[in-house]
Amino acid sequence: MTDVSKPRREPPVSPHLLTGGLISPPLWRWHLTMLTSILHRATGVALYAGGLMVAAWAMALAQGPERYGQVKALLGSWPGKVVIFGLTLSCFFHLANGVRHLVWDTGRGLDVKSANASAVAALAFAVAATLAVWWIAGLTGAL
C-alpha cells in the first residue's frame, strides 16, 4: 500500500537535459581524448564496411574477369580512391589508438597530459602512415 500523504517525487533528470540548450551552456566541453574516443568507434565501423568491400572484391575475383574488371574500375575511380584513402586512414588510426588503449590497460598514460600526448601521437601516426603508404603506392604505379 502506498502512502498518499507524501507528494510523488519526479525521477532524477540527466544533467545533459538541463544544460546545453539555448539558455544554458553545454555541460561537456570537447577535448582531444573525447574526439579520439569517438573516432576510434567511427573507424571501427568504417573498417567493418571496408571488410565488406574486400569480400565483394574477392567475390568479383571469383566470378571472372568481367565482374572483376567492373569492381576494379569502381575502386580505381576518384570516388573509389577517396573511399580507400579513408579506409587506409581509418586502419592506421584504429591501430594506433588500439595500441594506446593497450598501454592504458597496463595503468600507464592515464593522466591528462599523457592521454593528450598519446592522442596527438595516434592522430599524427595515422596521417603520416597513410600519406607514406599512398606515396609509395604512387611511386610504384599502384594508383
C-alpha positions in Angstrom: 0.0 0.0 0.0 1.4 3.4 -0.9 1.4 6.4 1.4 -0.8 9.1 -0.2 0.3 11.8 2.3 3.8 12.1 0.6 4.0 14.0 -2.6 5.1 12.0 -5.6 8.7 12.7 -6.5 9.8 13.0 -10.1 12.6 10.8 -11.3 16.0 12.5 -11.5 16.8 14.2 -14.7 20.1 13.8 -16.5 22.3 16.9 -16.4 22.5 16.7 -20.2 18.9 17.6 -20.3 19.2 20.5 -18.0 22.2 22.1 -19.9 23.2 22.6 -23.4 20.1 24.3 -24.5 19.7 27.8 -25.8 19.8 29.3 -22.3 22.5 27.4 -20.5 26.0 26.5 -21.7 26.7 22.8 -22.6 27.7 20.5 -19.7 30.6 18.9 -21.6 33.3 20.7 -23.4 35.1 19.0 -26.3 38.6 17.7 -25.7 41.1 15.7 -27.6 40.6 12.4 -25.8 36.8 12.7 -26.4 37.5 13.2 -30.1 39.8 10.2 -30.3 37.3 8.0 -28.5 34.6 8.9 -31.0 37.0 8.5 -33.9 38.0 5.0 -32.6 34.4 3.9 -32.7 33.8 5.5 -36.1 36.9 4.0 -37.6 35.9 0.6 -36.3 32.6 0.9 -38.2 34.5 2.1 -41.3 36.8 -0.9 -41.1 33.8 -3.2 -40.9 32.5 -1.6 -44.1 36.0 -2.0 -45.6 35.9 -5.6 -44.8 32.6 -5.9 -46.7 34.3 -4.2 -49.6 37.2 -6.7 -49.5 34.7 -9.5 -49.5 32.9 -8.0 -52.5 36.2 -7.7 -54.3 37.1 -11.3 -53.6 33.7 -12.5 -54.8 34.2 -10.5 -58.0 37.6 -12.1 -58.5 36.0 -15.5 -58.2 33.2 -14.6 -60.7 35.6 -14.0 -63.5 37.4 -11.2 -65.4 34.3 -9.2 -66.5 32.9 -8.8 -63.0 36.4 -8.2 -61.5 37.0 -5.5 -64.1 33.8 -3.8 -63.0 34.8 -3.8 -59.4 38.4 -2.7 -60.2 37.0 0.2 -62.3 34.8 1.3 -59.4 37.6 1.1 -56.9 40.0 2.8 -59.3 37.7 5.8 -59.9 38.2 9.0 -57.9 35.4 8.3 -55.5 36.7 4.8 -55.0 40.2 6.1 -54.3 38.8 8.6 -51.8 37.0 5.7 -50.0 40.1 3.6 -50.0 42.2 6.6 -48.7 39.7 7.0 -45.9 39.9 3.3 -45.1 43.7 3.5 -45.0 43.5 6.4 -42.6 40.9 4.5 -40.5 43.1 1.4 -40.4 46.1 3.3 -39.2 44.2 5.4 -36.7 42.4 2.4 -35.3 45.7 0.5 -35.0 47.5 3.4 -33.2 44.5 4.1 -30.9 44.2 0.4 -30.1 47.9 0.3 -29.0 47.2 3.4 -26.9 44.3 1.5 -25.2 46.6 -1.5 -24.6 49.1 0.8 -22.8 46.2 2.2 -20.8 45.3 -1.3 -19.8 48.6 -1.6 -18.0 47.7 1.5 -15.9 50.1 3.8 -17.7 49.4 7.0 -19.6 46.1 7.8 -17.9 46.9 11.3 -16.7 45.6 14.1 -18.7 49.0 15.3 -20.1 49.9 11.7 -21.2 46.5 11.0 -22.6 46.5 14.1 -24.7 50.1 13.5 -25.9 49.2 9.9 -26.9 46.1 11.2 -28.7 48.2 13.6 -30.8 50.7 10.8 -31.5 47.9 8.4 -32.7 46.5 11.1 -35.0 49.9 12.0 -36.3 50.9 8.4 -36.9 47.6 7.8 -38.8 48.2 10.7 -41.1 51.9 10.1 -41.6 51.5 6.4 -42.3 48.6 6.9 -44.6 50.5 9.5 -46.6 53.6 7.3 -46.7 51.6 4.3 -48.0 49.8 6.3 -50.7 53.1 8.0 -51.7 54.8 4.6 -52.1 51.7 3.4 -54.0 52.0 6.4 -56.3 55.8 5.7 -56.8 55.2 2.1 -57.7 52.3 2.8 -60.1 49.7 1.1 -57.9 47.4 4.1 -58.2 
